[in-house]
Amino acid sequence: MHLTLQITDSITDVNSVDWDALAGDMPLLSHAFLAALETSGSVGDGTGWQPNHLVLMISS
């Protein structure tokens, strides 16, 4: 098994279907909600909140 950890500062770098499958029924963790926070400028430089999304990829 091979594990790869990717850290990205934009939720748009992450597949929305995969992300939402893990987030389940929690709307504040949904890909769309996090993307809206980022595109609206509610998080990011100068806001005190810096997005950093961790993606763990598993391959054999």
A tleap script that builds the chain and sets N, CA, C and O, in Angstrom:
source leaprc.protein.ff14SB
mol = sequence {
  NMET HIE LEU THR LEU GLN ILE THR ASP SER
  ILE THR ASP VAL ASN SER VAL ASP TRP ASP
  ALA LEU ALA GLY ASP MET PRO LEU LEU SER
  HIE ALA PHE LEU ALA ALA LEU GLU THR SER
  GLY SER VAL GLY ASP GLY THR GLY TRP GLN
  PRO ASN HIE LEU VAL LEU MET ILE SER CSER
}
set mol.1.N position { 0.847 -1.167 0.000 }
set mol.1.CA position { 0.000 0.000 0.000 }
set mol.1.C position { 0.897 1.236 0.000 }
set mol.1.O position { 1.906 1.290 0.702 }
set mol.2.N position { 0.511 2.212 -0.792 }
set mol.2.CA position { 1.264 3.461 -0.899 }
set mol.2.C position { 0.347 4.619 -0.513 }
set mol.2.O position { -0.749 4.754 -1.058 }
set mol.3.N position { 0.790 5.448 0.420 }
set mol.3.CA position { 0.017 6.607 0.872 }
set mol.3.C position { 0.688 7.880 0.391 }
set mol.3.O position { 1.907 8.027 0.476 }
set mol.4.N position { -0.126 8.800 -0.116 }
set mol.4.CA position { 0.369 10.103 -0.538 }
set mol.4.C position { -0.500 11.168 0.120 }
set mol.4.O position { -1.725 11.133 0.002 }
set mol.5.N position { 0.129 12.110 0.810 }
set mol.5.CA position { -0.591 13.205 1.452 }
set mol.5.C position { -0.385 14.468 0.633 }
set mol.5.O position { 0.745 14.863 0.345 }
set mol.6.N position { -1.489 15.090 0.265 }
set mol.6.CA position { -1.446 16.354 -0.473 }
set mol.6.C position { -2.106 17.424 0.384 }
set mol.6.O position { -3.166 17.191 0.964 }
set mol.7.N position { -1.492 18.583 0.466 }
set mol.7.CA position { -2.058 19.723 1.181 }
set mol.7.C position { -2.317 20.810 0.148 }
set mol.7.O position { -1.416 21.201 -0.593 }
set mol.8.N position { -3.546 21.291 0.105 }
set mol.8.CA position { -3.906 22.330 -0.851 }
set mol.8.C position { -4.613 23.469 -0.131 }
set mol.8.O position { -5.282 23.253 0.880 }
set mol.9.N position { -4.466 24.669 -0.646 }
set mol.9.CA position { -5.114 25.828 -0.016 }
set mol.9.C position { -6.397 26.232 -0.725 }
set mol.9.O position { -6.940 27.305 -0.461 }
set mol.10.N position { -6.888 25.379 -1.627 }
set mol.10.CA position { -8.150 25.663 -2.311 }
set mol.10.C position { -8.966 24.385 -2.443 }
set mol.10.O position { -8.472 23.371 -2.935 }
set mol.11.N position { -10.199 24.441 -2.005 }
set mol.11.CA position { -11.082 23.286 -2.086 }
set mol.11.C position { -11.359 22.903 -3.544 }
set mol.11.O position { -11.741 21.766 -3.822 }
set mol.12.N position { -11.170 23.833 -4.466 }
set mol.12.CA position { -11.404 23.517 -5.882 }
set mol.12.C position { -10.376 22.524 -6.422 }
set mol.12.O position { -10.575 21.952 -7.494 }
set mol.13.N position { -9.284 22.315 -5.696 }
set mol.13.CA position { -8.286 21.320 -6.084 }
set mol.13.C position { -8.707 19.904 -5.699 }
set mol.13.O position { -8.037 18.934 -6.052 }
set mol.14.N position { -9.813 19.790 -4.977 }
set mol.14.CA position { -10.284 18.504 -4.476 }
set mol.14.C position { -11.576 18.130 -5.209 }
set mol.14.O position { -12.442 18.980 -5.416 }
set mol.15.N position { -11.702 16.872 -5.596 }
set mol.15.CA position { -12.901 16.389 -6.273 }
set mol.15.C position { -14.109 16.549 -5.353 }
set mol.15.O position { -14.110 16.037 -4.233 }
set mol.16.N position { -15.136 17.258 -5.824 }
set mol.16.CA position { -16.296 17.563 -4.981 }
set mol.16.C position { -17.099 16.311 -4.605 }
set mol.16.O position { -17.608 16.222 -3.488 }
set mol.17.N position { -17.217 15.357 -5.510 }
set mol.17.CA position { -17.972 14.131 -5.222 }
set mol.17.C position { -17.283 13.333 -4.124 }
set mol.17.O position { -17.938 12.857 -3.197 }
set mol.18.N position { -15.968 13.184 -4.221 }
set mol.18.CA position { -15.212 12.460 -3.198 }
set mol.18.C position { -15.301 13.172 -1.852 }
set mol.18.O position { -15.515 12.530 -0.823 }
set mol.19.N position { -15.137 14.505 -1.855 }
set mol.19.CA position { -15.182 15.277 -0.608 }
set mol.19.C position { -16.546 15.129 0.067 }
set mol.19.O position { -16.628 14.850 1.263 }
set mol.20.N position { -17.614 15.319 -0.712 }
set mol.20.CA position { -18.961 15.258 -0.140 }
set mol.20.C position { -19.322 13.861 0.348 }
set mol.20.O position { -20.115 13.717 1.278 }
set mol.21.N position { -18.749 12.830 -0.270 }
set mol.21.CA position { -18.991 11.463 0.203 }
set mol.21.C position { -18.457 11.289 1.622 }
set mol.21.O position { -19.043 10.564 2.426 }
set mol.22.N position { -17.365 11.944 1.922 }
set mol.22.CA position { -16.792 11.872 3.267 }
set mol.22.C position { -17.495 12.815 4.246 }
set mol.22.O position { -17.624 12.496 5.428 }
set mol.23.N position { -17.945 13.963 3.764 }
set mol.23.CA position { -18.596 14.957 4.630 }
set mol.23.C position { -19.975 14.495 5.082 }
set mol.23.O position { -20.465 14.917 6.129 }
set mol.24.N position { -20.600 13.627 4.289 }
set mol.24.CA position { -21.916 13.118 4.664 }
set mol.24.C position { -22.963 14.212 4.685 }
set mol.24.O position { -23.005 15.063 3.795 }
set mol.25.N position { -23.805 14.187 5.702 }
set mol.25.CA position { -24.920 15.135 5.812 }
set mol.25.C position { -24.576 16.388 6.610 }
set mol.25.O position { -25.465 17.026 7.173 }
set mol.26.N position { -23.306 16.741 6.664 }
set mol.26.CA position { -22.897 17.920 7.425 }
set mol.26.C position { -22.692 19.094 6.465 }
set mol.26.O position { -21.640 19.189 5.833 }
set mol.27.N position { -23.675 19.985 6.344 }
set mol.27.CA position { -23.606 21.058 5.351 }
set mol.27.C position { -22.430 22.015 5.521 }
set mol.27.O position { -21.952 22.579 4.537 }
set mol.28.N position { -21.962 22.204 6.731 }
set mol.28.CA position { -20.843 23.128 6.946 }
set mol.28.C position { -19.502 22.520 6.522 }
set mol.28.O position { -18.484 23.212 6.501 }
set mol.29.N position { -19.503 21.233 6.187 }
set mol.29.CA position { -18.305 20.577 5.671 }
set mol.29.C position { -18.418 20.281 4.178 }
set mol.29.O position { -17.498 19.716 3.588 }
set mol.30.N position { -19.533 20.656 3.569 }
set mol.30.CA position { -19.741 20.341 2.154 }
set mol.30.C position { -18.769 21.117 1.266 }
set mol.30.O position { -18.327 22.215 1.603 }
set mol.31.N position { -18.458 20.523 0.145 }
set mol.31.CA position { -17.554 21.142 -0.829 }
set mol.31.C position { -18.109 22.497 -1.271 }
set mol.31.O position { -17.365 23.474 -1.351 }
set mol.32.N position { -19.403 22.560 -1.555 }
set mol.32.CA position { -20.022 23.804 -2.025 }
set mol.32.C position { -19.909 24.916 -0.986 }
set mol.32.O position { -19.617 26.059 -1.335 }
set mol.33.N position { -20.139 24.592 0.290 }
set mol.33.CA position { -20.051 25.596 1.344 }
set mol.33.C position { -18.619 26.108 1.489 }
set mol.33.O position { -18.393 27.315 1.574 }
set mol.34.N position { -17.654 25.189 1.516 }
set mol.34.CA position { -16.258 25.604 1.648 }
set mol.34.C position { -15.800 26.409 0.438 }
set mol.34.O position { -15.045 27.371 0.582 }
set mol.35.N position { -16.249 26.025 -0.750 }
set mol.35.CA position { -15.909 26.780 -1.962 }
set mol.35.C position { -16.503 28.188 -1.901 }
set mol.35.O position { -15.857 29.152 -2.310 }
set mol.36.N position { -17.719 28.305 -1.395 }
set mol.36.CA position { -18.359 29.625 -1.272 }
set mol.36.C position { -17.585 30.513 -0.299 }
set mol.36.O position { -17.425 31.709 -0.545 }
set mol.37.N position { -17.108 29.940 0.796 }
set mol.37.CA position { -16.295 30.718 1.740 }
set mol.37.C position { -15.028 31.244 1.072 }
set mol.37.O position { -14.631 32.391 1.274 }
set mol.38.N position { -14.403 30.383 0.272 }
set mol.38.CA position { -13.161 30.778 -0.390 }
set mol.38.C position { -13.402 31.812 -1.487 }
set mol.38.O position { -12.683 32.809 -1.555 }
set mol.39.N position { -14.397 31.598 -2.346 }
set mol.39.CA position { -14.616 32.511 -3.469 }
set mol.39.C position { -15.188 33.857 -3.027 }
set mol.39.O position { -14.996 34.863 -3.709 }
set mol.40.N position { -15.886 33.883 -1.898 }
set mol.40.CA position { -16.450 35.142 -1.408 }
set mol.40.C position { -15.417 35.989 -0.676 }
set mol.40.O position { -15.656 37.165 -0.401 }
set mol.41.N position { -14.270 35.394 -0.362 }
set mol.41.CA position { -13.248 36.114 0.393 }
set mol.41.C position { -13.467 36.066 1.893 }
set mol.41.O position { -12.803 36.781 2.644 }
set mol.42.N position { -14.404 35.217 2.337 }
set mol.42.CA position { -14.669 35.090 3.769 }
set mol.42.C position { -13.520 34.406 4.506 }
set mol.42.O position { -13.337 34.610 5.707 }
set mol.43.N position { -12.752 33.599 3.786 }
set mol.43.CA position { -11.542 32.990 4.329 }
set mol.43.C position { -10.409 33.278 3.360 }
set mol.43.O position { -10.637 33.519 2.174 }
set mol.44.N position { -9.203 33.251 3.868 }
set mol.44.CA position { -8.033 33.507 3.025 }
set mol.44.C position { -7.215 34.663 3.568 }
set mol.44.O position { -7.380 35.075 4.716 }
set mol.45.N position { -6.339 35.176 2.737 }
set mol.45.CA position { -5.431 36.249 3.143 }
set mol.45.C position { -6.184 37.416 3.774 }
set mol.45.O position { -7.167 37.908 3.220 }
set mol.46.N position { -5.712 37.850 4.934 }
set mol.46.CA position { -6.264 39.014 5.610 }
set mol.46.C position { -7.500 38.748 6.447 }
set mol.46.O position { -8.027 39.674 7.064 }
set mol.47.N position { -7.984 37.503 6.490 }
set mol.47.CA position { -9.201 37.223 7.247 }
set mol.47.C position { -8.925 36.551 8.590 }
set mol.47.O position { -9.800 36.501 9.454 }
set mol.48.N position { -7.716 36.040 8.762 }
set mol.48.CA position { -7.411 35.285 9.969 }
set mol.48.C position { -7.716 33.806 9.833 }
set mol.48.O position { -7.422 33.022 10.735 }
set mol.49.N position { -8.308 33.417 8.704 }
set mol.49.CA position { -8.623 32.015 8.431 }
set mol.49.C position { -7.962 31.629 7.117 }
set mol.49.O position { -8.279 32.203 6.076 }
set mol.50.N position { -7.057 30.674 7.151 }
set mol.50.CA position { -6.360 30.228 5.941 }
set mol.50.C position { -6.772 28.794 5.628 }
set mol.50.O position { -6.497 27.891 6.418 }
set mol.51.N position { -7.425 28.567 4.491 }
set mol.51.CA position { -7.825 27.200 4.170 }
set mol.51.C position { -6.624 26.315 3.852 }
set mol.51.O position { -5.731 26.707 3.101 }
set mol.52.N position { -6.614 25.136 4.424 }
set mol.52.CA position { -5.622 24.100 4.136 }
set mol.52.C position { -6.356 22.767 4.198 }
set mol.52.O position { -6.761 22.319 5.271 }
set mol.53.N position { -6.521 22.150 3.058 }
set mol.53.CA position { -7.254 20.899 2.958 }
set mol.53.C position { -6.268 19.750 2.788 }
set mol.53.O position { -5.355 19.823 1.965 }
set mol.54.N position { -6.451 18.702 3.560 }
set mol.54.CA position { -5.581 17.544 3.511 }
set mol.54.C position { -6.269 16.446 2.704 }
set mol.54.O position { -7.422 16.102 2.963 }
set mol.55.N position { -5.547 15.901 1.723 }
set mol.55.CA position { -6.079 14.830 0.890 }
set mol.55.C position { -5.120 13.649 1.005 }
set mol.55.O position { -3.943 13.760 0.663 }
set mol.56.N position { -5.625 12.534 1.483 }
set mol.56.CA position { -4.828 11.324 1.591 }
set mol.56.C position { -5.235 10.373 0.477 }
set mol.56.O position { -6.384 9.937 0.403 }
set mol.57.N position { -4.276 10.058 -0.387 }
set mol.57.CA position { -4.534 9.154 -1.514 }
set mol.57.C position { -3.883 7.807 -1.198 }
set mol.57.O position { -2.723 7.746 -0.790 }
set mol.58.N position { -4.647 6.731 -1.394 }
set mol.58.CA position { -4.173 5.384 -1.126 }
set mol.58.C position { -4.141 4.618 -2.439 }
set mol.58.O position { -5.127 4.578 -3.175 }
set mol.59.N position { -3.007 4.017 -2.718 }
set mol.59.CA position { -2.886 3.177 -3.918 }
set mol.59.C position { -2.144 1.896 -3.533 }
set mol.59.O position { -1.444 1.841 -2.522 }
set mol.60.N position { -2.316 0.884 -4.357 }
set mol.60.CA position { -1.656 -0.381 -4.054 }
set mol.60.C position { -0.403 -0.567 -4.876 }
set mol.60.O position { 0.277 -1.584 -4.744 }
savepdb mol mol.pdb
quit
